[in-house]
Amino acid sequence: MGTLRTKETAEKLKQVQIEEAGRNFCILCEREPIKDFTYWKIMKNLFPYDKIAKVHDMIVLKRHAPDAEMTKEEKDEYEKIKNEYIHKTYEFIIEPTYLTKSLPAHAHFHMLIAKD
């Protein structure tokens, strides 16, 4: 399967996943936001899609839950943030499928500004 990360970044991600395997730990829960909302936070991606992006942030549900368990309030706020902030700040929103999500247990979406 292809990757949007450089080999170096993909290897760093894999190492962290190995180190954290079996622990009750979620890197998305622990990280501080660069922008904060009621149900969501925006943070820099530590393992960006650096083959294609010069900026790669993520919008992350504050509550540890998968996409399928988002409440109506969480979905509504995401749509509001998307329309009022994301579309004015980023070029792309990427939602990986479960086949490629590195953290499927925690709802998050990728927001990019592409490399020139």
Biopython code that builds the backbone (N, CA, C, O; Angstrom):
import numpy as np
from Bio.PDB.StructureBuilder import StructureBuilder

atoms = [
    (1, "MET", "N", (0.833, -1.172, 0.000)),
    (1, "MET", "CA", (0.000, 0.000, 0.000)),
    (1, "MET", "C", (0.880, 1.239, 0.000)),
    (1, "MET", "O", (1.896, 1.276, 0.694)),
    (2, "GLY", "N", (0.510, 2.234, -0.756)),
    (2, "GLY", "CA", (1.282, 3.465, -0.841)),
    (2, "GLY", "C", (1.181, 4.291, 0.435)),
    (2, "GLY", "O", (0.356, 4.018, 1.307)),
    (3, "THR", "N", (2.024, 5.292, 0.526)),
    (3, "THR", "CA", (2.008, 6.173, 1.680)),
    (3, "THR", "C", (2.227, 7.614, 1.228)),
    (3, "THR", "O", (2.884, 7.870, 0.219)),
    (4, "LEU", "N", (1.677, 8.528, 1.977)),
    (4, "LEU", "CA", (1.872, 9.952, 1.703)),
    (4, "LEU", "C", (3.005, 10.513, 2.546)),
    (4, "LEU", "O", (3.314, 11.703, 2.479)),
    (5, "ARG", "N", (3.624, 9.643, 3.344)),
    (5, "ARG", "CA", (4.748, 10.038, 4.192)),
    (5, "ARG", "C", (6.061, 9.630, 3.528)),
    (5, "ARG", "O", (6.118, 8.651, 2.784)),
    (6, "THR", "N", (7.118, 10.402, 3.809)),
    (6, "THR", "CA", (8.440, 9.983, 3.367)),
    (6, "THR", "C", (8.826, 8.732, 4.142)),
    (6, "THR", "O", (8.218, 8.408, 5.163)),
    (7, "LYS", "N", (9.826, 8.042, 3.655)),
    (7, "LYS", "CA", (10.280, 6.817, 4.312)),
    (7, "LYS", "C", (10.678, 7.095, 5.763)),
    (7, "LYS", "O", (10.354, 6.313, 6.657)),
    (8, "GLU", "N", (11.372, 8.197, 5.994)),
    (8, "GLU", "CA", (11.844, 8.543, 7.345)),
    (8, "GLU", "C", (10.673, 8.781, 8.295)),
    (8, "GLU", "O", (10.680, 8.289, 9.423)),
    (9, "THR", "N", (9.675, 9.526, 7.848)),
    (9, "THR", "CA", (8.521, 9.813, 8.695)),
    (9, "THR", "C", (7.710, 8.552, 8.941)),
    (9, "THR", "O", (7.239, 8.333, 10.057)),
    (10, "ALA", "N", (7.539, 7.729, 7.931)),
    (10, "ALA", "CA", (6.811, 6.465, 8.087)),
    (10, "ALA", "C", (7.515, 5.557, 9.093)),
    (10, "ALA", "O", (6.859, 4.886, 9.890)),
    (11, "GLU", "N", (8.844, 5.533, 9.059)),
    (11, "GLU", "CA", (9.598, 4.714, 10.009)),
    (11, "GLU", "C", (9.472, 5.237, 11.436)),
    (11, "GLU", "O", (9.382, 4.446, 12.375)),
    (12, "LYS", "N", (9.466, 6.567, 11.613)),
    (12, "LYS", "CA", (9.271, 7.155, 12.946)),
    (12, "LYS", "C", (7.895, 6.779, 13.501)),
    (12, "LYS", "O", (7.771, 6.419, 14.672)),
    (13, "LEU", "N", (6.867, 6.864, 12.660)),
    (13, "LEU", "CA", (5.518, 6.489, 13.083)),
    (13, "LEU", "C", (5.469, 5.014, 13.480)),
    (13, "LEU", "O", (4.907, 4.667, 14.519)),
    (14, "LYS", "N", (6.047, 4.164, 12.670)),
    (14, "LYS", "CA", (6.043, 2.730, 12.961)),
    (14, "LYS", "C", (6.736, 2.443, 14.293)),
    (14, "LYS", "O", (6.266, 1.606, 15.064)),
    (15, "GLN", "N", (7.837, 3.120, 14.570)),
    (15, "GLN", "CA", (8.565, 2.926, 15.822)),
    (15, "GLN", "C", (7.710, 3.331, 17.020)),
    (15, "GLN", "O", (7.682, 2.627, 18.030)),
    (16, "VAL", "N", (7.024, 4.444, 16.915)),
    (16, "VAL", "CA", (6.150, 4.889, 18.010)),
    (16, "VAL", "C", (5.015, 3.888, 18.210)),
    (16, "VAL", "O", (4.658, 3.578, 19.347)),
    (17, "GLN", "N", (4.452, 3.384, 17.127)),
    (17, "GLN", "CA", (3.375, 2.397, 17.240)),
    (17, "GLN", "C", (3.873, 1.126, 17.931)),
    (17, "GLN", "O", (3.152, 0.540, 18.738)),
    (18, "ILE", "N", (5.084, 0.702, 17.624)),
    (18, "ILE", "CA", (5.659, -0.487, 18.275)),
    (18, "ILE", "C", (5.868, -0.220, 19.760)),
    (18, "ILE", "O", (5.530, -1.055, 20.600)),
    (19, "GLU", "N", (6.427, 0.948, 20.082)),
    (19, "GLU", "CA", (6.702, 1.297, 21.474)),
    (19, "GLU", "C", (5.428, 1.417, 22.303)),
    (19, "GLU", "O", (5.428, 1.081, 23.488)),
    (20, "GLU", "N", (4.348, 1.890, 21.696)),
    (20, "GLU", "CA", (3.107, 2.123, 22.429)),
    (20, "GLU", "C", (2.153, 0.933, 22.388)),
    (20, "GLU", "O", (1.132, 0.951, 23.076)),
    (21, "ALA", "N", (2.458, -0.101, 21.601)),
    (21, "ALA", "CA", (1.577, -1.263, 21.480)),
    (21, "ALA", "C", (1.336, -1.888, 22.852)),
    (21, "ALA", "O", (2.268, -2.096, 23.629)),
    (22, "GLY", "N", (0.080, -2.181, 23.128)),
    (22, "GLY", "CA", (-0.266, -2.831, 24.382)),
    (22, "GLY", "C", (-0.469, -1.878, 25.549)),
    (22, "GLY", "O", (-0.963, -2.285, 26.600)),
    (23, "ARG", "N", (-0.096, -0.619, 25.379)),
    (23, "ARG", "CA", (-0.309, 0.370, 26.440)),
    (23, "ARG", "C", (-1.645, 1.059, 26.241)),
    (23, "ARG", "O", (-2.112, 1.220, 25.113)),
    (24, "ASN", "N", (-2.245, 1.455, 27.321)),
    (24, "ASN", "CA", (-3.498, 2.198, 27.248)),
    (24, "ASN", "C", (-3.145, 3.675, 27.075)),
    (24, "ASN", "O", (-3.262, 4.464, 28.013)),
    (25, "PHE", "N", (-2.715, 4.036, 25.874)),
    (25, "PHE", "CA", (-2.187, 5.360, 25.588)),
    (25, "PHE", "C", (-2.654, 5.796, 24.213)),
    (25, "PHE", "O", (-2.668, 5.003, 23.272)),
    (26, "CYS", "N", (-3.036, 7.054, 24.100)),
    (26, "CYS", "CA", (-3.413, 7.611, 22.799)),
    (26, "CYS", "C", (-2.705, 8.942, 22.633)),
    (26, "CYS", "O", (-2.945, 9.880, 23.394)),
    (27, "ILE", "N", (-1.839, 9.025, 21.648)),
    (27, "ILE", "CA", (-1.071, 10.247, 21.409)),
    (27, "ILE", "C", (-1.983, 11.433, 21.091)),
    (27, "ILE", "O", (-1.630, 12.577, 21.375)),
    (28, "LEU", "N", (-3.160, 11.166, 20.500)),
    (28, "LEU", "CA", (-4.071, 12.253, 20.172)),
    (28, "LEU", "C", (-4.751, 12.817, 21.419)),
    (28, "LEU", "O", (-5.077, 14.004, 21.462)),
    (29, "CYS", "N", (-4.963, 11.993, 22.413)),
    (29, "CYS", "CA", (-5.565, 12.456, 23.666)),
    (29, "CYS", "C", (-4.596, 13.328, 24.451)),
    (29, "CYS", "O", (-5.012, 14.275, 25.119)),
    (30, "GLU", "N", (-3.318, 13.017, 24.377)),
    (30, "GLU", "CA", (-2.311, 13.657, 25.212)),
    (30, "GLU", "C", (-1.794, 14.986, 24.672)),
    (30, "GLU", "O", (-1.289, 15.805, 25.440)),
    (31, "ARG", "N", (-1.908, 15.211, 23.391)),
    (31, "ARG", "CA", (-1.289, 16.382, 22.766)),
    (31, "ARG", "C", (-2.061, 17.660, 23.020)),
    (31, "ARG", "O", (-3.290, 17.660, 23.087)),
    (32, "GLU", "N", (-1.324, 18.746, 23.159)),
    (32, "GLU", "CA", (-1.910, 20.066, 23.347)),
    (32, "GLU", "C", (-2.329, 20.644, 21.991)),
    (32, "GLU", "O", (-1.654, 20.416, 20.987)),
    (33, "PRO", "N", (-3.425, 21.383, 21.956)),
    (33, "PRO", "CA", (-3.894, 21.952, 20.687)),
    (33, "PRO", "C", (-3.176, 23.239, 20.307)),
    (33, "PRO", "O", (-2.587, 23.924, 21.143)),
    (34, "ILE", "N", (-3.247, 23.541, 19.012)),
    (34, "ILE", "CA", (-2.836, 24.868, 18.552)),
    (34, "ILE", "C", (-4.072, 25.750, 18.405)),
    (34, "ILE", "O", (-3.961, 26.973, 18.326)),
    (35, "LYS", "N", (-5.258, 25.121, 18.366)),
    (35, "LYS", "CA", (-6.542, 25.826, 18.348)),
    (35, "LYS", "C", (-7.551, 24.913, 19.024)),
    (35, "LYS", "O", (-7.540, 23.698, 18.827)),
    (36, "ASP", "N", (-8.422, 25.515, 19.823)),
    (36, "ASP", "CA", (-9.322, 24.743, 20.675)),
    (36, "ASP", "C", (-10.778, 25.129, 20.428)),
    (36, "ASP", "O", (-11.101, 26.306, 20.265)),
    (37, "PHE", "N", (-11.641, 24.133, 20.404)),
    (37, "PHE", "CA", (-13.081, 24.328, 20.264)),
    (37, "PHE", "C", (-13.774, 23.537, 21.385)),
    (37, "PHE", "O", (-13.100, 22.962, 22.240)),
    (38, "THR", "N", (-15.079, 23.506, 21.385)),
    (38, "THR", "CA", (-15.804, 22.802, 22.444)),
    (38, "THR", "C", (-15.534, 21.297, 22.399)),
    (38, "THR", "O", (-15.144, 20.707, 23.407)),
    (39, "TYR", "N", (-15.738, 20.674, 21.236)),
    (39, "TYR", "CA", (-15.597, 19.216, 21.101)),
    (39, "TYR", "C", (-14.352, 18.792, 20.327)),
    (39, "TYR", "O", (-14.005, 17.611, 20.315)),
    (40, "TRP", "N", (-13.690, 19.724, 19.693)),
    (40, "TRP", "CA", (-12.576, 19.439, 18.797)),
    (40, "TRP", "C", (-11.367, 20.280, 19.149)),
    (40, "TRP", "O", (-11.485, 21.327, 19.785)),
    (41, "LYS", "N", (-10.202, 19.811, 18.727)),
    (41, "LYS", "CA", (-8.974, 20.597, 18.833)),
    (41, "LYS", "C", (-8.171, 20.394, 17.558)),
    (41, "LYS", "O", (-8.253, 19.350, 16.911)),
    (42, "ILE", "N", (-7.397, 21.409, 17.211)),
    (42, "ILE", "CA", (-6.510, 21.317, 16.055)),
    (42, "ILE", "C", (-5.090, 21.224, 16.579)),
    (42, "ILE", "O", (-4.690, 21.966, 17.476)),
    (43, "MET", "N", (-4.331, 20.291, 15.999)),
    (43, "MET", "CA", (-2.941, 20.104, 16.406)),
    (43, "MET", "C", (-2.068, 19.812, 15.189)),
    (43, "MET", "O", (-2.545, 19.347, 14.154)),
    (44, "LYS", "N", (-0.783, 20.098, 15.342)),
    (44, "LYS", "CA", (0.192, 19.729, 14.313)),
    (44, "LYS", "C", (0.298, 18.206, 14.265)),
    (44, "LYS", "O", (0.222, 17.543, 15.299)),
    (45, "ASN", "N", (0.469, 17.664, 13.083)),
    (45, "ASN", "CA", (0.689, 16.228, 12.951)),
    (45, "ASN", "C", (2.180, 15.954, 13.141)),
    (45, "ASN", "O", (3.013, 16.505, 12.422)),
    (46, "LEU", "N", (2.510, 15.103, 14.109)),
    (46, "LEU", "CA", (3.910, 14.749, 14.365)),
    (46, "LEU", "C", (4.488, 13.849, 13.273)),
    (46, "LEU", "O", (5.705, 13.746, 13.127)),
    (47, "PHE", "N", (3.616, 13.206, 12.516)),
    (47, "PHE", "CA", (4.025, 12.297, 11.452)),
    (47, "PHE", "C", (3.299, 12.707, 10.165)),
    (47, "PHE", "O", (2.426, 11.986, 9.682)),
    (48, "PRO", "N", (3.664, 13.858, 9.619)),
    (48, "PRO", "CA", (2.899, 14.452, 8.510)),
    (48, "PRO", "C", (3.019, 13.678, 7.197)),
    (48, "PRO", "O", (3.902, 12.840, 7.011)),
    (49, "TYR", "N", (2.099, 13.997, 6.308)),
    (49, "TYR", "CA", (2.152, 13.498, 4.938)),
    (49, "TYR", "C", (3.168, 14.375, 4.200)),
    (49, "TYR", "O", (2.811, 15.177, 3.337)),
    (50, "ASP", "N", (4.420, 14.204, 4.557)),
    (50, "ASP", "CA", (5.464, 15.120, 4.109)),
    (50, "ASP", "C", (5.913, 14.909, 2.668)),
    (50, "ASP", "O", (6.750, 15.665, 2.175)),
    (51, "LYS", "N", (5.389, 13.920, 1.991)),
    (51, "LYS", "CA", (5.641, 13.812, 0.550)),
    (51, "LYS", "C", (4.862, 14.879, -0.207)),
    (51, "LYS", "O", (5.300, 15.347, -1.258)),
    (52, "ILE", "N", (3.706, 15.264, 0.330)),
    (52, "ILE", "CA", (2.810, 16.148, -0.423)),
    (52, "ILE", "C", (2.467, 17.454, 0.283)),
    (52, "ILE", "O", (1.973, 18.381, -0.359)),
    (53, "ALA", "N", (2.716, 17.552, 1.597)),
    (53, "ALA", "CA", (2.227, 18.710, 2.349)),
    (53, "ALA", "C", (3.353, 19.541, 2.948)),
    (53, "ALA", "O", (4.325, 19.004, 3.480)),
    (54, "LYS", "N", (3.205, 20.870, 2.854)),
    (54, "LYS", "CA", (4.120, 21.748, 3.581)),
    (54, "LYS", "C", (3.530, 22.100, 4.940)),
    (54, "LYS", "O", (4.271, 22.467, 5.852)),
    (55, "VAL", "N", (2.214, 21.996, 5.094)),
    (55, "VAL", "CA", (1.527, 22.131, 6.376)),
    (55, "VAL", "C", (0.599, 20.940, 6.521)),
    (55, "VAL", "O", (-0.171, 20.627, 5.614)),
    (56, "HIS", "N", (0.677, 20.282, 7.663)),
    (56, "HIS", "CA", (-0.205, 19.147, 7.920)),
    (56, "HIS", "C", (-0.640, 19.199, 9.380)),
    (56, "HIS", "O", (0.108, 18.828, 10.285)),
    (57, "ASP", "N", (-1.859, 19.666, 9.586)),
    (57, "ASP", "CA", (-2.470, 19.685, 10.906)),
    (57, "ASP", "C", (-3.602, 18.672, 10.921)),
    (57, "ASP", "O", (-3.991, 18.138, 9.882)),
    (58, "MET", "N", (-4.120, 18.417, 12.102)),
    (58, "MET", "CA", (-5.259, 17.502, 12.238)),
    (58, "MET", "C", (-6.309, 18.155, 13.120)),
    (58, "MET", "O", (-5.988, 18.890, 14.054)),
    (59, "ILE", "N", (-7.558, 17.877, 12.813)),
    (59, "ILE", "CA", (-8.636, 18.230, 13.721)),
    (59, "ILE", "C", (-9.016, 16.936, 14.419)),
    (59, "ILE", "O", (-9.320, 15.929, 13.780)),
    (60, "VAL", "N", (-8.990, 16.985, 15.749)),
    (60, "VAL", "CA", (-9.098, 15.777, 16.566)),
    (60, "VAL", "C", (-10.249, 15.939, 17.553)),
    (60, "VAL", "O", (-10.364, 16.963, 18.227)),
    (61, "LEU", "N", (-11.087, 14.933, 17.630)),
    (61, "LEU", "CA", (-12.143, 14.913, 18.631)),
    (61, "LEU", "C", (-11.502, 14.892, 20.014)),
    (61, "LEU", "O", (-10.607, 14.085, 20.265)),
    (62, "LYS", "N", (-11.944, 15.762, 20.908)),
    (62, "LYS", "CA", (-11.347, 15.810, 22.255)),
    (62, "LYS", "C", (-11.624, 14.529, 23.032)),
    (62, "LYS", "O", (-10.807, 14.097, 23.844)),
    (63, "ARG", "N", (-12.773, 13.932, 22.778)),
    (63, "ARG", "CA", (-13.156, 12.688, 23.448)),
    (63, "ARG", "C", (-12.571, 11.518, 22.663)),
    (63, "ARG", "O", (-12.631, 11.504, 21.434)),
    (64, "HIS", "N", (-12.009, 10.545, 23.360)),
    (64, "HIS", "CA", (-11.438, 9.371, 22.697)),
    (64, "HIS", "C", (-12.571, 8.465, 22.230)),
    (64, "HIS", "O", (-13.161, 7.721, 23.014)),
    (65, "ALA", "N", (-12.863, 8.546, 20.925)),
    (65, "ALA", "CA", (-13.926, 7.731, 20.330)),
    (65, "ALA", "C", (-13.704, 7.668, 18.825)),
    (65, "ALA", "O", (-13.168, 8.610, 18.242)),
    (66, "PRO", "N", (-14.111, 6.563, 18.184)),
    (66, "PRO", "CA", (-13.983, 6.469, 16.728)),
    (66, "PRO", "C", (-15.040, 7.310, 16.016)),
    (66, "PRO", "O", (-16.009, 7.756, 16.629)),
    (67, "ASP", "N", (-14.841, 7.518, 14.725)),
    (67, "ASP", "CA", (-15.770, 8.313, 13.907)),
    (67, "ASP", "C", (-17.218, 7.856, 14.089)),
    (67, "ASP", "O", (-18.120, 8.682, 14.228)),
    (68, "ALA", "N", (-17.437, 6.552, 14.087)),
    (68, "ALA", "CA", (-18.791, 5.988, 14.137)),
    (68, "ALA", "C", (-19.520, 6.317, 15.438)),
    (68, "ALA", "O", (-20.742, 6.185, 15.500)),
    (69, "GLU", "N", (-18.807, 6.739, 16.468)),
    (69, "GLU", "CA", (-19.425, 7.041, 17.758)),
    (69, "GLU", "C", (-19.550, 8.531, 18.044)),
    (69, "GLU", "O", (-19.856, 8.923, 19.170)),
    (70, "MET", "N", (-19.315, 9.362, 17.035)),
    (70, "MET", "CA", (-19.463, 10.801, 17.245)),
    (70, "MET", "C", (-20.921, 11.141, 17.514)),
    (70, "MET", "O", (-21.826, 10.589, 16.888)),
    (71, "THR", "N", (-21.136, 12.057, 18.452)),
    (71, "THR", "CA", (-22.491, 12.501, 18.766)),
    (71, "THR", "C", (-22.954, 13.526, 17.729)),
    (71, "THR", "O", (-22.159, 14.027, 16.935)),
    (72, "LYS", "N", (-24.247, 13.825, 17.751)),
    (72, "LYS", "CA", (-24.782, 14.838, 16.853)),
    (72, "LYS", "C", (-24.111, 16.184, 17.118)),
    (72, "LYS", "O", (-23.797, 16.909, 16.175)),
    (73, "GLU", "N", (-23.888, 16.523, 18.373)),
    (73, "GLU", "CA", (-23.249, 17.790, 18.722)),
    (73, "GLU", "C", (-21.818, 17.856, 18.180)),
    (73, "GLU", "O", (-21.393, 18.894, 17.672)),
    (74, "GLU", "N", (-21.082, 16.756, 18.289)),
    (74, "GLU", "CA", (-19.711, 16.698, 17.764)),
    (74, "GLU", "C", (-19.701, 16.822, 16.250)),
    (74, "GLU", "O", (-18.865, 17.535, 15.694)),
    (75, "LYS", "N", (-20.617, 16.138, 15.575)),
    (75, "LYS", "CA", (-20.711, 16.231, 14.114)),
    (75, "LYS", "C", (-21.092, 17.638, 13.674)),
    (75, "LYS", "O", (-20.535, 18.176, 12.717)),
    (76, "ASP", "N", (-22.052, 18.227, 14.388)),
    (76, "ASP", "CA", (-22.493, 19.582, 14.040)),
    (76, "ASP", "C", (-21.360, 20.583, 14.207)),
    (76, "ASP", "O", (-21.161, 21.448, 13.353)),
    (77, "GLU", "N", (-20.613, 20.469, 15.311)),
    (77, "GLU", "CA", (-19.510, 21.402, 15.508)),
    (77, "GLU", "C", (-18.427, 21.192, 14.451)),
    (77, "GLU", "O", (-17.859, 22.166, 13.958)),
    (78, "TYR", "N", (-18.134, 19.953, 14.098)),
    (78, "TYR", "CA", (-17.143, 19.694, 13.047)),
    (78, "TYR", "C", (-17.553, 20.405, 11.754)),
    (78, "TYR", "O", (-16.726, 21.060, 11.120)),
    (79, "GLU", "N", (-18.813, 20.280, 11.364)),
    (79, "GLU", "CA", (-19.281, 20.928, 10.136)),
    (79, "GLU", "C", (-19.135, 22.444, 10.227)),
    (79, "GLU", "O", (-18.756, 23.095, 9.254)),
    (80, "LYS", "N", (-19.434, 22.999, 11.391)),
    (80, "LYS", "CA", (-19.290, 24.445, 11.571)),
    (80, "LYS", "C", (-17.823, 24.860, 11.459)),
    (80, "LYS", "O", (-17.501, 25.832, 10.777)),
    (81, "ILE", "N", (-16.940, 24.125, 12.128)),
    (81, "ILE", "CA", (-15.503, 24.419, 12.061)),
    (81, "ILE", "C", (-15.003, 24.288, 10.623)),
    (81, "ILE", "O", (-14.235, 25.120, 10.140)),
    (82, "LYS", "N", (-15.447, 23.243, 9.957)),
    (82, "LYS", "CA", (-15.028, 23.019, 8.571)),
    (82, "LYS", "C", (-15.428, 24.199, 7.688)),
    (82, "LYS", "O", (-14.621, 24.693, 6.901)),
    (83, "ASN", "N", (-16.652, 24.637, 7.820)),
    (83, "ASN", "CA", (-17.156, 25.708, 6.961)),
    (83, "ASN", "C", (-16.621, 27.087, 7.332)),
    (83, "ASN", "O", (-16.408, 27.920, 6.451)),
    (84, "GLU", "N", (-16.402, 27.341, 8.617)),
    (84, "GLU", "CA", (-16.007, 28.679, 9.054)),
    (84, "GLU", "C", (-14.501, 28.847, 9.262)),
    (84, "GLU", "O", (-14.013, 29.976, 9.303)),
    (85, "TYR", "N", (-13.756, 27.748, 9.395)),
    (85, "TYR", "CA", (-12.323, 27.872, 9.662)),
    (85, "TYR", "C", (-11.473, 27.060, 8.688)),
    (85, "TYR", "O", (-10.586, 27.610, 8.036)),
    (86, "ILE", "N", (-11.732, 25.782, 8.585)),
    (86, "ILE", "CA", (-10.874, 24.900, 7.783)),
    (86, "ILE", "C", (-10.840, 25.328, 6.318)),
    (86, "ILE", "O", (-9.767, 25.418, 5.722)),
    (87, "HIS", "N", (-12.003, 25.590, 5.740)),
    (87, "HIS", "CA", (-12.057, 25.962, 4.317)),
    (87, "HIS", "C", (-11.350, 27.280, 4.028)),
    (87, "HIS", "O", (-10.989, 27.542, 2.880)),
    (88, "LYS", "N", (-11.146, 28.107, 5.036)),
    (88, "LYS", "CA", (-10.465, 29.388, 4.863)),
    (88, "LYS", "C", (-8.973, 29.303, 5.176)),
    (88, "LYS", "O", (-8.222, 30.232, 4.879)),
    (89, "THR", "N", (-8.541, 28.189, 5.776)),
    (89, "THR", "CA", (-7.168, 28.076, 6.276)),
    (89, "THR", "C", (-6.342, 27.023, 5.541)),
    (89, "THR", "O", (-5.131, 27.186, 5.394)),
    (90, "TYR", "N", (-6.972, 25.958, 5.083)),
    (90, "TYR", "CA", (-6.273, 24.821, 4.476)),
    (90, "TYR", "C", (-6.768, 24.579, 3.059)),
    (90, "TYR", "O", (-7.837, 25.054, 2.677)),
    (91, "GLU", "N", (-5.981, 23.835, 2.279)),
    (91, "GLU", "CA", (-6.357, 23.519, 0.896)),
    (91, "GLU", "C", (-7.106, 22.192, 0.777)),
    (91, "GLU", "O", (-7.954, 22.026, -0.101)),
    (92, "PHE", "N", (-6.787, 21.244, 1.670)),
    (92, "PHE", "CA", (-7.369, 19.900, 1.572)),
    (92, "PHE", "C", (-7.748, 19.370, 2.949)),
    (92, "PHE", "O", (-7.095, 19.669, 3.949)),
    (93, "ILE", "N", (-8.810, 18.582, 2.977)),
    (93, "ILE", "CA", (-9.164, 17.772, 4.145)),
    (93, "ILE", "C", (-9.068, 16.331, 3.666)),
    (93, "ILE", "O", (-9.633, 15.971, 2.634)),
    (94, "ILE", "N", (-8.354, 15.516, 4.417)),
    (94, "ILE", "CA", (-8.213, 14.105, 4.049)),
    (94, "ILE", "C", (-8.773, 13.253, 5.181)),
    (94, "ILE", "O", (-8.431, 13.436, 6.350)),
    (95, "GLU", "N", (-9.632, 12.328, 4.810)),
    (95, "GLU", "CA", (-10.162, 11.352, 5.757)),
    (95, "GLU", "C", (-9.734, 9.965, 5.281)),
    (95, "GLU", "O", (-10.350, 9.399, 4.378)),
    (96, "PRO", "N", (-8.679, 9.419, 5.886)),
    (96, "PRO", "CA", (-8.259, 8.077, 5.486)),
    (96, "PRO", "C", (-9.354, 7.046, 5.794)),
    (96, "PRO", "O", (-10.153, 7.235, 6.712)),
    (97, "THR", "N", (-9.379, 5.986, 5.040)),
    (97, "THR", "CA", (-10.313, 4.897, 5.326)),
    (97, "THR", "C", (-9.753, 4.054, 6.474)),
    (97, "THR", "O", (-8.599, 4.225, 6.868)),
    (98, "TYR", "N", (-10.558, 3.161, 6.999)),
    (98, "TYR", "CA", (-10.077, 2.299, 8.082)),
    (98, "TYR", "C", (-8.904, 1.431, 7.639)),
    (98, "TYR", "O", (-8.114, 0.983, 8.471)),
    (99, "LEU", "N", (-8.788, 1.195, 6.357)),
    (99, "LEU", "CA", (-7.675, 0.413, 5.830)),
    (99, "LEU", "C", (-6.334, 1.099, 6.069)),
    (99, "LEU", "O", (-5.315, 0.434, 6.254)),
    (100, "THR", "N", (-6.338, 2.451, 6.065)),
    (100, "THR", "CA", (-5.069, 3.183, 6.179)),
    (100, "THR", "C", (-4.949, 4.047, 7.431)),
    (100, "THR", "O", (-3.906, 4.667, 7.639)),
    (101, "LYS", "N", (-5.991, 4.107, 8.277)),
    (101, "LYS", "CA", (-5.899, 4.936, 9.486)),
    (101, "LYS", "C", (-4.885, 4.347, 10.450)),
    (101, "LYS", "O", (-4.929, 3.155, 10.755)),
    (102, "SER", "N", (-3.968, 5.182, 10.930)),
    (102, "SER", "CA", (-3.000, 4.701, 11.915)),
    (102, "SER", "C", (-3.589, 4.725, 13.322)),
    (102, "SER", "O", (-3.098, 4.025, 14.208)),
    (103, "LEU", "N", (-4.644, 5.529, 13.540)),
    (103, "LEU", "CA", (-5.311, 5.594, 14.847)),
    (103, "LEU", "C", (-6.835, 5.543, 14.654)),
    (103, "LEU", "O", (-7.511, 6.548, 14.873)),
    (104, "PRO", "N", (-7.381, 4.393, 14.249)),
    (104, "PRO", "CA", (-8.821, 4.322, 13.969)),
    (104, "PRO", "C", (-9.704, 4.490, 15.206)),
    (104, "PRO", "O", (-10.893, 4.778, 15.067)),
    (105, "ALA", "N", (-9.166, 4.320, 16.393)),
    (105, "ALA", "CA", (-9.962, 4.401, 17.619)),
    (105, "ALA", "C", (-10.245, 5.833, 18.057)),
    (105, "ALA", "O", (-11.029, 6.056, 18.980)),
    (106, "HIS", "N", (-9.606, 6.816, 17.397)),
    (106, "HIS", "CA", (-9.793, 8.214, 17.795)),
    (106, "HIS", "C", (-10.118, 9.044, 16.552)),
    (106, "HIS", "O", (-9.293, 9.172, 15.648)),
    (107, "ALA", "N", (-11.324, 9.604, 16.518)),
    (107, "ALA", "CA", (-11.780, 10.376, 15.358)),
    (107, "ALA", "C", (-10.861, 11.566, 15.106)),
    (107, "ALA", "O", (-10.582, 12.357, 16.007)),
    (108, "HIS", "N", (-10.402, 11.676, 13.876)),
    (108, "HIS", "CA", (-9.581, 12.801, 13.460)),
    (108, "HIS", "C", (-9.557, 12.881, 11.935)),
    (108, "HIS", "O", (-9.763, 11.890, 11.234)),
    (109, "PHE", "N", (-9.300, 14.093, 11.447)),
    (109, "PHE", "CA", (-9.219, 14.338, 10.016)),
    (109, "PHE", "C", (-7.972, 15.163, 9.755)),
    (109, "PHE", "O", (-7.547, 15.950, 10.601)),
    (110, "HIS", "N", (-7.397, 14.978, 8.593)),
    (110, "HIS", "CA", (-6.143, 15.638, 8.229)),
    (110, "HIS", "C", (-6.435, 16.865, 7.381)),
    (110, "HIS", "O", (-7.292, 16.836, 6.498)),
    (111, "MET", "N", (-5.711, 17.946, 7.662)),
    (111, "MET", "CA", (-5.894, 19.203, 6.931)),
    (111, "MET", "C", (-4.528, 19.626, 6.411)),
    (111, "MET", "O", (-3.555, 19.709, 7.161)),
    (112, "LEU", "N", (-4.478, 19.891, 5.105)),
    (112, "LEU", "CA", (-3.177, 20.121, 4.467)),
    (112, "LEU", "C", (-3.139, 21.402, 3.663)),
    (112, "LEU", "O", (-4.150, 21.892, 3.162)),
    (113, "ILE", "N", (-1.920, 21.926, 3.560)),
    (113, "ILE", "CA", (-1.562, 22.884, 2.530)),
    (113, "ILE", "C", (-0.475, 22.179, 1.725)),
    (113, "ILE", "O", (0.547, 21.771, 2.278)),
    (114, "ALA", "N", (-0.694, 22.038, 0.434)),
    (114, "ALA", "CA", (0.186, 21.234, -0.414)),
    (114, "ALA", "C", (1.517, 21.930, -0.661)),
    (114, "ALA", "O", (1.627, 23.156, -0.625)),
    (115, "LYS", "N", (2.523, 21.099, -0.913)),
    (115, "LYS", "CA", (3.814, 21.617, -1.357)),
    (115, "LYS", "C", (3.648, 22.215, -2.745)),
    (115, "LYS", "O", (2.768, 21.805, -3.503)),
    (116, "ASP", "N", (4.492, 23.185, -3.078)),
    (116, "ASP", "CA", (4.441, 23.805, -4.409)),
    (116, "ASP", "C", (4.990, 22.871, -5.458)),
    (116, "ASP", "O", (5.027, 23.221, -6.638)),
]
sb = StructureBuilder()
sb.init_structure("model")
sb.init_model(0)
sb.init_chain("A")
sb.init_seg("    ")
for serial, (resi, resn, name, xyz) in enumerate(atoms, 1):
    if name == "N":
        sb.init_residue(resn, " ", resi, " ")
    sb.init_atom(name, np.array(xyz, "f"), 0.0, 1.0, " ", f" {name:<3s}", serial, name[0])
structure = sb.get_structure()
